[in-house]
C-alpha cells in the first residue's frame, strides 16, 4: 500500500493507545508553543490535521499535519520561546509522528483482530525515552557550548535531528 492511499476501508480502526499517545504529544507541543502566538497556531492546526488523518488513515495528510506541528515548534524557537520548551516540544513532535505512524500501520494490518496495547505502549515508551534523551543532550549541548547564541542554533540542531529521523524511517520503510 502506498503512502498516498487512504486506508479507511471496512475494518480500519487506529489502535487507541497509539491515538491517545499521539494526541497527548500534540497537546504538549501546542501548550509549549502557544506563547509564541503563530507557532502555537501552526502547531494546533497541524495537530488537528494529524489527529484527523490518523482517524481516517490518510498517510499523506498525516505527514502534512506533522509538518505543521514541527513548523509551529520552529516558529516558537525562532521567536524566542525558551530553549527548554523548544527542546521538549521537539521531542514531543517526534513522539507524535511515531505514534501516528504506528497507529496507521497497526490499524491497517491488525484491523479488528486483536489487542496491541502492550506493544503500542512499549513502542511509544521507547520512542519517548529516546526523544527525551536527544532533547536533553541537545539542551545540555546548547547550554554548555552556546554561550549566549540565539535559540536559532537549537532550532537548527533539532531540525537536523528531524531530518535524521526521516532518513532512518525512509530506509526502514524501503530496505534494499
N, C-alpha and C positions, 0 to 999 in steps of 0.2 A: 504494500500500500504506500503510495507516495505521500509526501508532505502536504501536497495540495488538496488531497481528498478529504472529504468530510466522512467521519466515521460514525455519524449519527444514524445508525441503522437499527433495526429491531434488536434489542438486547444490549445496546451500548449503554453502559452505566459507569461513569467515573467512580472509582472507589472513594468512599467517604473520608478515610484518614488522609489520603493524598490531597483531596479537595480542601479539607479543613486546614491542613498544614500549609498549603499554598495560600489560602485566603488569609490565614494568620500572618504569614510572612509579608504579604502585600499590605495588610493593615499596619504592620510595624513600619514598613517603608513610608507609607502615607503619613503616619503620625510624625516620623522623624523629618520628613521633608516639608511638612506644612508651613513651618516658619519661613521657608524660602518663597512662599507665595506661588509663583508659577511652577516651581519644582514640585510642590505638593499637588497642584492641579494636574500636572503631567503624570505624576505617579498614580493619582486617583483614577484618571481617565484610562491609563494603561492597565491598571489593576482591574478595573471594571471589564475591559475588553478581555483580559486574561482569564478572569473567572468565567465569563460568558462563553469564551472559546473552549475551555475545558469542559464545561457543562454540555456543550453541543458537539465536542470532538473536532473542532476546527483547528488543525495544526498550524496553518499559516497565520491565522488570526492570533493564535497563542503567541507566536513569535513577534508579531506586531505589538501585542499587548505588553509583553515583557520588555520590548524595546522602549515603550512609553514609560514603563516603570523605571528602567535604567536611565532614560533621559531626564526624568524627574530627579534622580539622585545626582546626575551630572550637573544639572542646573543648580541644585541645592549646594553642591560643593563649590561651584564657581561663584555663587552669590554670597558666600561667607558663612554658610552653616558650619557648625563646629566639626572638627576633624573626626572626633569620636562618633558623632551622629552619622556622618557620611560613611565611615567605615562599617558601622553596624547596618546601615541601610543597604550598603553594597552587598554585605554578606546575606542579608535577608532577601535581596533580589536574586541571588544565586539559588537560595533555598526555594524561592517561589518558582523559578524557572524549572529546577529539577523536579519539584513536587508536581508541577503541572504536566511536565513531560511524562513522568511516571504515571500520573492519573490517566492520561490519554492512552498510553501503552497498555496499562492493565485493563482499562475499560474496553479496549479493542480486543485484547487477547483472551481475557478471562470472562468477559461479559457477565452473566449472572451465575456462573458455575461454582463459585466458591468464595470464601473469605480470604482476603490478603492483608488483613490489618497488621499482623505481626511483621510481615515482610515490608510493608509500607513504612511502619514506624521505625524499623531498623534502618531502612534506606534513608529516610528523611533525617533521622537522628544522626547518621553518619555524615550526611551532607552538611547538616548544621554544625557539627563539630569541626569539619574541615574548613567550612566557610568562616566560622568564628575564629579559628586558628589563623587563617590567612588574613582576616581583618585585624587581628591582634598583632600579627607580625608587621603588617603594613602600617598600622598606627604607631607601633613602637619604633619602627624604622623612620617614620616621619618625624616623630618627636626627638629621636636621638640625632638624626642626620640633617634634618631640615633647617634647624636653627633660624626660624623666622621666615622660611619660604612660604609662599601663599598656598592656600588649600588646593590650588590647581595642580600642584605636584602630586598630592594624594589622589586627586581625581584621575590623573594620567596613570598612576600606578594601578588604581582599581580598574580602569579601562583595559589596561594590559592584562590584568587577571581575567577579565571577562572574555577577552579575545582568546586567551589560553583555554578557558573553559569551552568556548565554542569550538576551537580546534580539536580538543580532546573528544568532545561529543561527536563531531563530524567524523573523526577517524574511527570511533567506536561504532557509529551507525553504518559506515562504509568500509568494512575491513577488506584488505587486499588479499 
